[in-house]
Amino acid sequence: MLVLLGIAVLVAGFLLRLNPLMVILAAALVTGVSGGLSLPETIAAFGKAFNDNRYISIVWLVLPVIGLLERYGLQEQARRLISNLRTVTTGRLLTGYLLVRQITAALGQTKLGGHPQMVRPLIAPMAEAAAEARHPGMPDKTRFLIRSHAAGADNIGLFFGEDIFIAIASILLIKGFLEQNGIIVQPLHLSVWAIPTAIVAFAIHGTRLILLDRRIAREAAEAPPVQTGETEAGR
């Protein structure tokens, strides 16, 4: 029962609002020592676990990089680029991103998109700029609608595209669940039968995105004029 002292340290540290990293480190040291390891052995085990899983920490480097890019005008450049392309509409842009997201996910490249690294800094601002070029002074309600559809295109493209890739966790999960219920299937068969589902999902959601242009035009026409200050606040 002494090894449970680490949990007590963890709970006490969070209740006292101490530094989370220091609390976790202290809990790990207490757990190791109370489990029979010496202090050097505990530190060595902690370091080995970190080294074996160091690729996980790379994800956290994405956030400050994206923050710096946005600080130096990434969103503004994306808006400016799309504003100069008169043939691009919000629906067409998001439909294209949906297609690319689905294809790359089907090839196993699930990390090429995503909300923090792609939707927020690039896709959403570009979709807003495409609508703003045709309907200046859009209300915030329409801007939020465009942002939600940008996030939805990423979610749907990933969800229905990744099942086509044979070596993905969702395929293995489905296979394991079916086998537990006496249904023996091969991962390749699951991947093949995911293709029609992905095509139907693209057709349905792609139609919704194309119809989004009409909804944006209708809401922009019905909305009262927006002051410049309110427009900037919406951005």
Rosetta blueprint (number, residue, H / E / L):
1 M L
2 L H
3 V H
4 L H
5 L H
6 G H
7 I H
8 A H
9 V H
10 L H
11 V H
12 A H
13 G H
14 F H
15 L H
16 L L
17 R L
18 L L
19 N L
20 P H
21 L H
22 M H
23 V H
24 I H
25 L H
26 A H
27 A H
28 A H
29 L H
30 V H
31 T H
32 G H
33 V H
34 S H
35 G L
36 G L
37 L L
38 S L
39 L H
40 P H
41 E H
42 T H
43 I H
44 A H
45 A H
46 F H
47 G H
48 K H
49 A H
50 F H
51 N H
52 D H
53 N L
54 R H
55 Y H
56 I H
57 S H
58 I H
59 V H
60 W H
61 L H
62 V H
63 L H
64 P H
65 V H
66 I H
67 G H
68 L H
69 L H
70 E H
71 R H
72 Y L
73 G L
74 L H
75 Q H
76 E H
77 Q H
78 A H
79 R H
80 R H
81 L H
82 I H
83 S H
84 N L
85 L L
86 R L
87 T L
88 V L
89 T L
90 T H
91 G H
92 R H
93 L H
94 L H
95 T H
96 G H
97 Y H
98 L H
99 L H
100 V H
101 R H
102 Q H
103 I H
104 T H
105 A H
106 A H
107 L L
108 G L
109 Q L
110 T L
111 K L
112 L L
113 G L
114 G L
115 H H
116 P H
117 Q H
118 M H
119 V H
120 R H
121 P H
122 L H
123 I H
124 A H
125 P H
126 M H
127 A H
128 E H
129 A H
130 A H
131 A H
132 E H
133 A H
134 R H
135 H L
136 P L
137 G L
138 M L
139 P L
140 D H
141 K H
142 T H
143 R H
144 F H
145 L H
146 I H
147 R H
148 S H
149 H H
150 A H
151 A H
152 G H
153 A H
154 D H
155 N H
156 I H
157 G H
158 L H
159 F H
160 F H
161 G H
162 E H
163 D L
164 I L
165 F L
166 I L
167 A L
168 I L
169 A H
170 S H
171 I H
172 L H
173 L H
174 I H
175 K H
176 G H
177 F H
178 L H
179 E H
180 Q H
181 N L
182 G L
183 I L
184 I L
185 V L
186 Q L
187 P H
188 L H
189 H H
190 L H
191 S H
192 V H
193 W H
194 A H
195 I H
196 P H
197 T H
198 A H
199 I H
200 V H
201 A H
202 F H
203 A H
204 I H
205 H H
206 G H
207 T H
208 R H
209 L H
210 I H
211 L H
212 L H
213 D H
214 R H
215 R H
216 I H
217 A H
218 R H
219 E H
220 A H
221 A H
222 E H
223 A L
224 P L
225 P L
226 V L
227 Q L
228 T H
229 G H
230 E H
231 T H
232 E H
233 A H
234 G H
235 R L
